[in-house]
Amino acid sequence: MRASLSLLRSLSFSLHHHRLPCSLPTFNHHRFSSVPLASSSSSSSSSAAASHSNFVQHSASEDSSSEEEEWNNWYSALWFDLGLAGSEMIRHMGAPSLKVKELEELPGEWRRSKLTWLCKELPALACVQRRFQNIFRILNATRKWLRQEDATYVVVHFIQIGEYVAAYMFYKWMRSRDWYPFDFALATKLAESLGKEGMFKHCREIFNEINNKGHVPSESTFHILIDAYLSVPNKRLLDKACGIYNGMIHPGGYQPHLNVHNSLFRALISKPGGSSKHYLKQAELIFHNLVTMGLEIQKDIYVDLIWLHSYQDTVDKERIASLRGEMRQVGIEEGKEVFMSNLRVCSKEGDVEEVERLCLKLLDSDDGIPTQAFVYKMVAYAKIGEFTKSLDTFREMRKLMGSATVPEYRELIEVLCKAENTKLAESVMDEFVKSSMKPPLLMPSYINITNLNLGMPDRLHLAFFEYENILVYNIYLESLIKAGNVEKADEVFNQMQSDEAIGIDARSCNTMLSGYLSSCNTMSSGYLASEKYNKVHELVFNLMLEKDYDVEPRLDEDLDYVLNTVRKDIVNLV
């Protein structure tokens, strides 16, 4: 019984934390314009740079779950406030003006000398992470004499000389004092300064504080925070940027500048189609906002939205036709990119007639026909069972282009494997090998042939073990999971872990997790709780958490199901 209760407590903790925290990535400090310096020297500038670097490293180890929870709570609360008591919320369209006294205007020569000493001493301490506690020790000693106007001067002074870490730490200390009434203008200035420097975690912290104090942040603060999130290529931060953008419009009540809409939209489609396709709803929302706000919709927005639609598992052809119609109405030519998106859609559906028409159109165009168009043509013929015509298309492409690249070889071999044409598949594979491609590029095709028992196991073995590389192993691991051989995949995964020359990464862990979860879903709950759950728990809550790897969104639902099933079993045992 005691063991069961212990396991239940562990599981309860896991259920609330299975979305892994992300660390703070390295910032590009020149991405944003900084606040003009009022008075700085070379030593001050180097001090600020060192301080910023140390503080980023310190922040990287902090857990972001409380921030997300605070945001979610605020978002719900703000929706209620604006819907039922909108007059109580204070909205600021522009950045508020901040009135700060100069040092010589503050009363008392003794206090002014103390403030001068503080402004000199704190930045030096902020440069060294292990001295952070010394800063708070010094500040606690000022409680008897430091006043609100003194503290405001210090924070603004640090911002003006570029000592953003010192400014943030001093503000963090002063807001916990009984004598400090919340100052919206000061909080806004600090939040925006931190955001411009790429310190988005701390910008977000003050952003949330502004909300909690009954204010809607200024429009400029929203813009800067979104820009700060987008400056780092990280999926979690992109999701947060989307959340801030959505909250800015509704319930925030602002209308973002055109460049904010465009920057976020382009970030959504900056990844390959398979990764970006999950952002279709957000992309459509941005497009809708551009229309309803009467803003200019540029050609690449139309083109990229059509591109995003073409990668969906279920394609909305009516929506694509509607977007193409709108382009024609405003006088925008479709061009090669739209033709290629249309080709992708038609090839999925086996619409050979339309594929042929589009390929001819591309052949006649000034830009010529991309090799990828031939790949779509091969796929279209394969969809309707015309595998020989897929091979003819490959030969046509090679004759026209003079050679074939990796995607064409892979697609043709996959087509021939589906047709179970052993002779042709091996013939094309031999040609692929002779093209001097590196083993990682050959592996998917080797695996396609081997999975269908069409021979060449020795070649697969040689390609696999002569070129030990994490990319090769990841491809092999994925093929084992796809074939349902989880036990063998487990062996390969353990081998990767134990071999320092190979190692594992987020892709390896998510592949293995998908295998464990699929195994769990096919077993009785009792066995699941006692055997397979341990594998899932060890991988997600030990290994992936330790290495700071995210669980891929596609696995969230299965992971929730497994965790909830085990929880119910344990509750029944107890």
C-alpha positions in Angstrom: 0.0 0.0 0.0 2.8 2.4 0.9 4.6 1.7 -2.4 1.3 2.4 -4.3 0.8 5.7 -2.5 4.4 6.7 -3.3 3.9 5.9 -7.0 0.6 7.8 -7.0 2.3 10.9 -5.7 5.0 10.6 -8.3 2.5 10.1 -11.0 0.4 13.1 -9.8 3.5 15.3 -10.1 4.3 13.9 -13.5 0.8 14.6 -14.9 1.1 18.3 -14.1 4.6 18.6 -15.6 4.8 16.5 -18.7 5.2 19.5 -20.9 9.0 20.0 -20.5 10.4 23.4 -19.7 12.6 25.0 -22.3 15.8 26.7 -21.4 16.6 30.3 -22.4 18.3 30.2 -25.8 21.3 32.3 -26.8 20.3 35.8 -27.7 21.3 37.9 -30.7 22.0 41.1 -28.7 22.2 43.2 -31.9 18.8 42.2 -33.1 17.1 45.2 -31.3 18.1 48.8 -31.0 19.1 49.7 -27.5 18.0 52.6 -25.3 20.3 55.6 -25.9 23.0 55.9 -23.2 22.9 59.0 -21.1 26.3 58.7 -19.6 28.5 55.6 -20.2 32.1 54.8 -20.4 34.0 51.9 -22.0 34.2 50.2 -18.7 30.4 50.6 -18.2 29.8 49.1 -21.7 31.9 46.1 -21.1 30.3 45.7 -17.6 26.9 45.7 -19.2 27.8 43.1 -21.7 29.3 40.8 -19.1 26.4 41.4 -16.8 23.9 40.5 -19.6 25.8 37.4 -20.5 26.0 36.0 -17.0 22.3 36.9 -16.3 21.2 35.0 -19.4 23.1 31.9 -18.3 21.6 32.2 -14.8 18.1 32.6 -16.4 18.5 29.5 -18.5 18.2 27.2 -15.5 14.9 28.7 -14.3 11.6 26.9 -14.8 9.1 28.7 -17.0 6.0 26.8 -15.9 5.0 29.5 -13.4 5.2 32.1 -16.1 2.9 30.1 -18.4 0.5 29.4 -15.5 0.4 33.1 -14.6 -0.2 34.1 -18.2 -3.1 31.6 -18.5 -4.6 32.9 -15.3 -4.3 36.5 -16.4 -5.7 35.8 -19.9 -8.9 34.3 -18.4 -9.1 37.1 -15.8 -8.6 39.8 -18.4 -11.3 38.3 -20.6 -13.7 38.4 -17.6 -12.7 42.0 -16.7 -13.1 43.3 -20.2 -16.4 41.5 -20.8 -18.1 42.4 -17.5 -16.2 45.3 -16.1 -14.3 46.8 -18.9 -14.3 50.3 -17.4 -12.1 49.0 -14.5 -9.3 48.0 -16.8 -6.9 50.8 -17.8 -5.8 50.6 -21.5 -2.8 52.6 -22.7 -2.5 53.1 -26.5 1.0 54.7 -26.3 3.9 54.3 -23.9 3.2 56.4 -20.8 5.5 59.3 -19.9 7.8 58.7 -17.0 8.8 61.7 -14.8 12.1 61.2 -13.1 14.0 63.7 -11.0 17.7 64.3 -11.7 20.2 63.3 -9.0 20.8 66.9 -8.1 17.1 67.5 -7.6 16.8 64.8 -4.9 17.0 66.2 -1.4 19.9 65.5 1.0 23.5 65.5 0.1 24.1 62.4 2.1 21.3 60.5 0.2 22.7 61.7 -3.1 26.1 60.4 -2.3 24.7 57.0 -1.2 22.7 56.8 -4.5 25.8 57.6 -6.5 27.6 54.8 -4.7 24.7 52.4 -5.3 24.7 53.2 -9.1 28.4 52.5 -9.2 28.5 49.3 -7.1 25.5 47.3 -8.2 26.4 46.9 -11.9 29.8 45.5 -10.9 28.1 42.9 -8.7 25.5 42.1 -11.3 28.3 41.0 -13.7 29.1 38.0 -11.5 26.3 35.5 -11.0 27.6 34.2 -7.7 27.4 37.7 -6.2 23.7 38.2 -6.9 23.0 37.6 -3.2 25.4 40.4 -2.3 23.2 42.8 -4.3 20.1 42.0 -2.2 22.2 42.2 1.0 23.3 45.7 0.1 19.8 46.8 -0.9 18.3 45.5 2.3 20.6 47.8 4.1 19.1 50.8 2.4 15.5 50.1 3.6 15.6 52.8 6.3 16.5 55.7 4.0 15.6 54.8 0.4 12.5 56.3 -0.9 10.2 55.8 -4.0 11.7 58.7 -6.0 15.3 57.4 -5.2 14.5 53.9 -6.4 12.9 55.2 -9.6 16.0 57.3 -10.3 18.2 54.2 -9.8 16.2 52.0 -12.2 16.0 54.6 -14.9 19.7 55.4 -14.5 20.7 51.7 -15.0 18.5 51.6 -18.1 20.1 54.7 -19.6 23.6 53.4 -19.2 22.7 49.9 -20.5 22.9 48.0 -17.2 19.7 46.0 -17.8 20.5 43.2 -15.4 21.2 45.6 -12.6 18.0 47.5 -13.5 15.9 44.3 -13.4 17.4 43.1 -10.1 16.9 46.4 -8.4 13.3 46.7 -9.7 12.6 43.1 -8.5 13.8 44.1 -5.0 12.0 47.4 -4.9 8.6 46.1 -5.9 8.6 43.8 -2.8 8.9 46.8 -0.5 5.9 48.1 1.4 6.6 51.7 0.4 6.5 50.9 -3.3 3.2 51.7 -5.1 3.0 50.2 -8.5 4.3 52.6 -11.2 2.9 51.7 -14.6 5.2 54.0 -16.5 8.3 52.7 -14.8 7.3 49.1 -15.3 6.6 49.8 -19.0 9.9 51.4 -19.5 11.8 48.5 -17.9 9.8 45.8 -19.7 10.4 47.4 -23.1 14.1 47.9 -22.4 14.5 44.3 -21.5 12.5 43.2 -24.5 14.6 45.3 -26.9 17.7 43.5 -25.5 16.2 40.1 -26.1 15.6 39.4 -22.4 12.1 38.1 -23.1 11.7 36.0 -20.0 12.1 39.0 -17.7 10.2 41.3 -20.1 7.3 38.8 -19.8 7.5 38.7 -16.0 7.0 42.5 -15.8 4.4 42.3 -18.6 2.4 39.9 -16.4 2.9 42.1 -13.4 1.3 45.0 -15.3 -1.7 42.8 -16.1 -2.0 41.7 -12.5 -2.1 45.3 -11.4 -5.2 46.0 -13.5 -3.6 47.6 -16.5 -3.5 46.4 -20.1 0.1 46.8 -21.3 0.9 49.5 -23.8 0.6 48.7 -27.5 4.4 49.2 -27.8 5.0 46.7 -25.0 3.0 44.0 -26.9 5.0 44.8 -30.1 8.4 44.6 -28.3 7.6 41.3 -26.5 6.3 39.7 -29.7 9.5 40.8 -31.5 11.7 39.5 -28.7 10.1 36.1 -28.9 10.4 36.0 -32.7 14.1 36.9 -32.5 14.9 33.3 -31.3 14.1 30.4 -33.6 12.4 28.2 -31.0 8.9 26.6 -31.3 7.9 27.3 -27.7 8.7 30.9 -28.1 6.9 31.1 -31.4 3.8 29.7 -29.6 4.2 32.3 -26.9 4.5 35.1 -29.6 1.2 33.8 -31.1 -0.4 33.9 -27.6 0.7 37.5 -27.0 -0.4 38.5 -30.6 -3.9 37.0 -30.1 -4.2 38.6 -26.6 -3.2 42.0 -28.0 -6.1 42.0 -30.4 -8.7 40.2 -28.3 -9.3 40.8 -25.5 -6.5 43.5 -25.5 -8.3 45.7 -28.0 -5.3 46.9 -30.0 -4.6 46.8 -33.7 -1.0 45.7 -34.3 1.1 47.4 -36.9 1.4 45.8 -40.3 5.0 44.7 -39.7 3.8 42.7 -36.6 1.3 40.7 -38.6 3.8 40.1 -41.3 6.7 39.1 -39.0 4.6 36.6 -37.1 3.1 35.2 -40.3 6.6 34.7 -41.8 7.8 33.0 -38.6 5.0 30.5 -38.9 5.9 29.4 -42.4 9.7 29.6 -41.9 10.1 25.9 -41.3 9.6 23.0 -43.8 6.0 22.2 -44.7 5.7 19.2 -42.4 6.6 21.3 -39.4 4.7 24.5 -40.3 1.4 22.8 -41.2 0.2 22.8 -37.6 0.1 26.6 -37.7 -2.6 26.8 -40.4 -5.3 28.2 -38.0 -3.0 30.8 -36.6 -1.9 31.8 -40.2 -5.6 32.1 -41.3 -6.3 34.2 -38.2 -3.5 36.6 -39.1 -4.8 36.8 -42.7 -8.3 37.5 -41.3 -7.0 40.3 -39.1 -5.2 41.9 -42.1 -8.5 41.9 -44.0 -10.7 43.2 -41.2 -8.2 45.9 -40.3 -8.0 47.1 -43.9 -4.2 46.5 -44.1 -2.2 45.7 -47.2 -1.9 42.0 -48.0 1.4 41.4 -49.8 1.9 38.7 -52.4 4.0 36.5 -50.2 1.2 36.3 -47.7 -1.2 34.9 -50.3 1.5 32.5 -51.7 2.6 31.2 -48.3 -1.0 30.7 -47.1 -1.7 28.6 -50.2 1.6 26.7 -49.6 0.5 26.0 -46.0 -2.8 24.7 -47.1 -1.2 22.4 -49.6 0.7 20.6 -46.8 -2.4 19.7 -44.8 -3.4 16.0 -44.6 -6.9 17.0 -45.7 -6.6 19.8 -48.2 -9.3 22.5 -48.4 -9.3 23.0 -52.2 -12.1 25.5 -52.0 -10.1 27.7 -49.7 -7.1 27.5 -52.1 -9.3 28.4 -55.0 -10.7 31.3 -53.1 -7.3 32.7 -52.3 -6.2 32.3 -55.9 -9.3 34.2 -56.9 -8.5 37.0 -54.5 -5.0 37.3 -55.9 -6.4 37.7 -59.4 -8.9 40.3 -58.2 -6.1 42.5 -56.8 -3.9 42.0 -59.8 -1.3 39.6 -58.3 0.1 37.0 -60.7 0.2 33.5 -59.3 3.7 32.5 -60.4 5.7 29.4 -59.9 5.2 29.1 -56.1 1.4 28.8 -56.4 1.7 26.3 -59.3 4.0 24.1 -57.2 1.5 24.2 -54.2 -1.3 23.3 -56.6 0.9 20.5 -58.0 1.4 19.1 -54.5 -2.3 19.0 -53.9 -3.1 17.4 -57.2 -0.4 14.8 -56.8 -1.8 13.7 -53.4 -5.2 13.2 -55.0 -3.9 11.4 -58.1 -5.3 14.1 -60.4 -2.9 13.3 -63.3 -4.6 15.5 -65.8 -4.2 18.6 -63.8 -0.6 17.6 -62.9 0.2 17.3 -66.5 -1.3 20.6 -67.3 0.6 22.4 -64.6 3.9 20.8 -65.6 3.4 22.0 -69.1 2.7 25.5 -67.8 5.9 25.4 -65.8 7.9 24.1 -68.8 6.8 27.1 -70.8 7.5 29.6 -68.1 10.5 31.8 -68.0 11.7 30.3 -64.7 11.6 26.7 -66.1 10.3 23.7 -64.3 11.8 22.7 -60.8 12.9 19.1 -60.3 10.4 18.8 -57.5 7.6 19.1 -60.1 8.7 15.8 -61.5 8.5 14.2 -58.0 4.9 15.3 -57.7 4.2 13.9 -61.2 5.7 10.5 -60.1 3.6 10.6 -57.0 0.4 11.3 -59.0 1.0 8.4 -61.3 1.8 6.1 -58.4 -1.5 7.1 -56.7 -3.5 5.7 -59.6 -1.2 2.6 -59.9 0.7 3.7 -63.0 4.1 2.8 -61.6 5.7 2.4 -65.1 4.7 6.0 -65.9 6.4 7.1 -62.7 9.6 5.5 -64.0 9.1 7.2 -67.4 8.7 10.6 -65.6 12.0 10.0 -63.8 13.8 9.3 -67.0 12.2 12.3 -68.7 13.4 14.5 -65.8 16.9 13.1 -65.9 17.1 13.6 -69.7 15.8 17.2 -69.3 17.9 18.2 -66.3 21.0 16.1 -67.1 21.0 14.4 -63.6 18.8 13.4 -60.7 18.9 14.6 -57.1 18.2 12.8 -53.8 14.4 13.5 -53.6 13.8 12.1 -57.1 15.7 8.9 -56.4 14.0 8.4 -53.1 10.5 9.0 -54.5 11.1 6.6 -57.4 12.5 3.9 -55.2 9.5 4.3 -52.8 7.1 4.1 -55.7 8.8 0.9 -57.1 8.8 -0.7 -53.6 5.0 -0.1 -53.3 4.6 -1.7 -56.7 6.9 -4.6 -55.4 9.0 -4.4 -58.5 12.2 -5.9 -57.2 14.2 -5.7 -60.3 13.6 -2.1 -61.1 13.9 -1.0 -57.4 17.3 -2.7 -57.1 18.4 -1.2 -60.5 17.5 2.3 -59.5 19.1 1.7 -56.0 22.4 0.7 -57.7 22.3 3.8 -59.8 21.6 5.9 -56.6 24.6 4.3 -54.9 26.9 5.0 -57.8 26.0 8.7 -57.7 28.4 9.0 -54.7 25.7 10.1 -52.3 26.6 9.9 -48.6 25.1 7.0 -46.5 22.6 9.2 -44.5 21.1 10.2 -47.8 20.9 6.6 -49.0 19.5 5.1 -45.8 15.7 5.8 -46.3 15.8 4.1 -49.7 17.8 1.1 -48.3 15.2 0.8 -45.6 12.3 1.0 -48.0 13.7 -1.9 -49.9 14.6 -4.0 -46.9 11.3 -3.5 -45.1 9.6 -5.0 -48.2 12.0 -8.0 -48.2 13.2 -7.1 -51.6 16.8 -8.0 -50.9 20.0 -6.1 -50.2 20.2 -6.7 -46.4 24.0 -6.9 -46.7 24.2 -3.5 -48.4 22.0 -2.0 -45.6 24.3 -3.5 -43.0 27.4 -2.0 -44.7 25.8 1.4 -45.1 24.6 1.4 -41.6 27.7 0.3 -39.7 30.4 1.8 -41.9 29.0 5.3 -41.3 28.0 5.5 -37.7 26.2 8.8 -37.3 23.3 10.0 -35.3 21.4 11.0 -38.5 21.8 7.4 -39.9 20.7 5.9 -36.6 17.7 8.1 -36.3 16.5 7.1 -39.7 17.0 3.4 -38.8 15.3 3.9 -35.5 12.3 5.5 -37.2 12.1 2.6 -39.7 12.0 0.1 -36.8 9.2 2.0 -35.0 7.3 2.3 -38.2 7.5 -1.5 -38.7 6.3 -2.0 -35.2 9.6 -3.6 -34.0 9.8 -1.7 -30.7 12.0 -4.2 -28.9 14.7 -3.9 -31.6 14.3 -0.2 -31.6 14.9 -0.2 -27.8 18.1 -2.1 -28.4 19.3 0.4 -31.0 18.3 3.3 -28.8 20.3 1.9 -25.9 23.3 1.4 -28.2 23.1 5.0 -29.3 23.1 6.2 -25.7 26.1 4.1 -24.7 28.2 5.1 -27.8 29.6 8.6 -27.3 30.4 8.8 -31.0 26.6 8.6 -31.8 24.6 9.8 -28.9 20.9 10.7 -28.8 18.9 13.9 -29.5 15.3 15.2 -29.3 14.4 13.3 -32.5 15.7 10.0 -31.1 13.8 10.4 -27.9 10.5 11.4 -29.5 10.8 8.5 -32.0 11.3 6.1 -29.1 8.5 7.7 -27.1 6.1 7.2 -30.0 7.1 3.5 -30.0 6.5 3.1 -26.3 3.2 4.9 -26.5 1.9 2.7 -29.4 2.9 -0.4 -27.4 1.1 0.9 -24.3 -2.1 1.4 -26.3 -2.2 -2.2 -27.4 -1.7 -3.7 -23.9 -4.0 -4.4 -20.9 -4.0 -1.6 -18.4 -2.5 -3.8 -15.6 0.5 -4.8 -17.7 0.8 -1.2 -18.9 1.0 0.1 -15.4 3.6 -2.4 -14.2 5.8 -2.6 -17.3 5.5 -0.1 -20.2 4.7 2.9 -18.1 8.1 2.7 -16.5 9.7 3.0 -19.9 7.6 6.1 -20.7 8.2 7.7 -17.3 12.0 7.1 -17.4 12.3 8.5 -21.0 10.1 11.6 -20.5 10.5 12.6 -16.9 14.1 11.5 -16.5 16.1 11.5 -19.7 14.2 14.1 -21.8 13.7 16.5 -18.8 17.4 16.2 -17.9 18.4 17.0 -21.5 15.7 19.7 -21.9 14.1 18.0 -24.9 10.5 18.9 -25.7 7.8 16.3 -26.2 6.5 16.7 -29.8 2.9 18.0 -30.0 1.8 15.0 -32.0 2.5 12.8 -29.0 0.7 14.9 -26.4 -2.7 13.2 -26.7 -1.2 9.6 -26.5 1.0 10.6 -23.6 -2.0 12.1 -21.7 -4.0 8.9 -22.3 -1.2 6.6 -21.0 -0.6 8.8 -17.9 -4.4 9.0 -17.1 -4.8 5.2 -17.6 -2.0 4.5 -15.2 -3.3 6.9 -12.7 -6.7 5.2 -12.7 -5.1 1.8 -12.2 -3.1 3.0 -9.3 -6.1 4.7 -7.7 -7.9 1.3 -8.0 -5.0 -0.5 -6.4 -4.9 2.0 -3.5 
